[in-house]
Amino acid sequence: MAKSLQGLLKQIESLQKQADALREREKSEVIARIREAITHYGITSDELFGAGGERVTRKRAAATAGSKTRKAAAKKPASVAKYTDGAGRTWSGVGKRPNWFKDALAAGKQAEDLLVSR
């Protein structure tokens, strides 16, 4: 018995929703395991992301991984962390203020309270 196009499209949509839900559940479990390992081993953001809290995004990682055809751009030196929340999040003081910084200020802290001690 031949299935109709409409029936197949509904089935695809249903399967996609199931796949998305499964991916989110797995993602939550992975994040929980990562957080547990970070806590257990006392890993800092510098150890995890490199000095200055630089984070590698998927897009940037894909763009730089084996990209021999791209011209080597002049690299800026990594910015140095100026502010920290004590939980591993840092900000150089340049650019848009991160939410954790704004939240701390709203909670009554001063910017000087969040300075990285050197």
N, C-alpha and C positions, 0 to 999 in steps of 0.2 A: 504494500500500500504506500503510495507516494505521499510524502509530507508536503504541506503547503509552505510557501516562502514565509508567510506570516507566522506560521507555527514554529519554523526554524528560528526566525528572528526573536520570538518570545523565549525560546529555549536558550538561545545565545545570551540574551539579556539576563535571564535567571542565573545561568552559569557564571556570568561575569560578576553578578552581585555576590554570589557564593564565594567566588575567588577573591574578591575585594575584602569580604568579611574575614576570610581565612588569613589573608595577608596581614590585615590589621591585628588579628589575634596573635599571630606569630611575631609580628613586629613588637607588640607589647611584651611578649615573653622574652624576646631577645634583649630589649631595653632593660628589663628587670634583671636579667643575668649579667648584663654589662655593669649596671649600677652596683650590683652585689659584689662583683669582682673589683670594681674601683674602690669600694668601701673596704673590702677585705685586704687588698694590697696597698691601700693608701696612695693610689695613683693620683698625681696632680695633673692639671690641665696642660702644664708645660711638658710633662712626660708624655702625655697622650697626643697633644697636637703640635708640639714643638715650642720653642721659645717664643714668647709674645702671644701665646694663645691662638696662633694662626690655625684656622680650620680649613680643611680641604673639602671642597664641595664635590659632588659627583661630576658636575659639569667641568670644573677646573681639573679634576683628576683625569677625566677622559681626554681633555684637551692637551694635557701635558704628557700623558703616558705614551711614549714612543712617537711623538709628533716630530719626525725628522724633517717634514716638509715645511713646518712653521719656522719663520725666522726667530732667532733668539732675541726676545725683547730685553731691553735694559731693565734689570731687576731693581726694584726699590728695596732698600734695607727694611727688614721687618720692624714694625713699630714696637716700641717698648711699652709694656703695660704701666700705666700710671695709676689706675684705680682697680681695686679688687673688692669682691664681696666676702672674701674669706672662704668661699665654697668652691673656688677654682675658676670663677668667671672673672675676666679682666676686661679692661677697656683702656685704650691708649689716650683718651681725652680728645681724639680727633674724630670728626664726623658726628653722625646722629647718636644721641645718648641711648644706650641699650635700656631695655625695660627694667632689668634688675637695678640699674643705677637710678632710674626715675622712681621706682618703687621705694628704694632706700631713702631717697630725699623726701618722698611723700610721708614716710614713716618717721620723719624727724631727724634723720642723720644729716650731717653736713658733708660736703664734698671732701673736706679735709679729713673726715673720719674714715673715708674709703681709700685714701692714698696708700699706695704700696709702700711698705716700709723697706728701706734698702740698707 
